[in-house]
Amino acid sequence: MNGDAILRLRKQVGGPRDGALLRFSLANALLADAQAAEAAIELRRALEFDPLYSAAWKLLARSLTEAGDPGAAIEAYERGIEVATARGDKQAASEMKVFLRRLVKAGSNG
């Protein structure tokens, strides 16, 4: 299922519908298909289109965590919290703070 969605979304990359939402959707499908590193690449592209897309920051941090790059994930959460706070997106900021605390705590325990 995800493979079909990934193919459909990839066909739209570079076309008139390419943008933050398309890249976010592609990354979400990649992450669901256990392709975390590829998802992170697409999320970075989504953020090139819209650096204030707080959901993309949150998913980027999750992708980086799953790809085994906790340092980059921490940076993404921190930036995402800044963006969400500046936009008044309190729910996203709160969620990212929780995930950031868990990630930092896990790193201090390892």
ZIHUKA-V998444 format. One record per run of one state. SS is the DSSP state (2 for helix, 1 for strand, 0 for the rest). FROM is the first residue (numbers start at 1). TO is the last residue. If there is no record, write none. Layout:
# ZIHUKA-V998444
((SS	FROM	TO) (SS	FROM	TO))
This chain:
# ZIHUKA-V998444
((0	1	1) (2	2	12) (0	13	19) (2	20	32) (0	33	35) (2	36	49) (0	50	53) (2	54	66) (0	67	69) (2	70	87) (0	88	89) (2	90	109) (0	110	110))
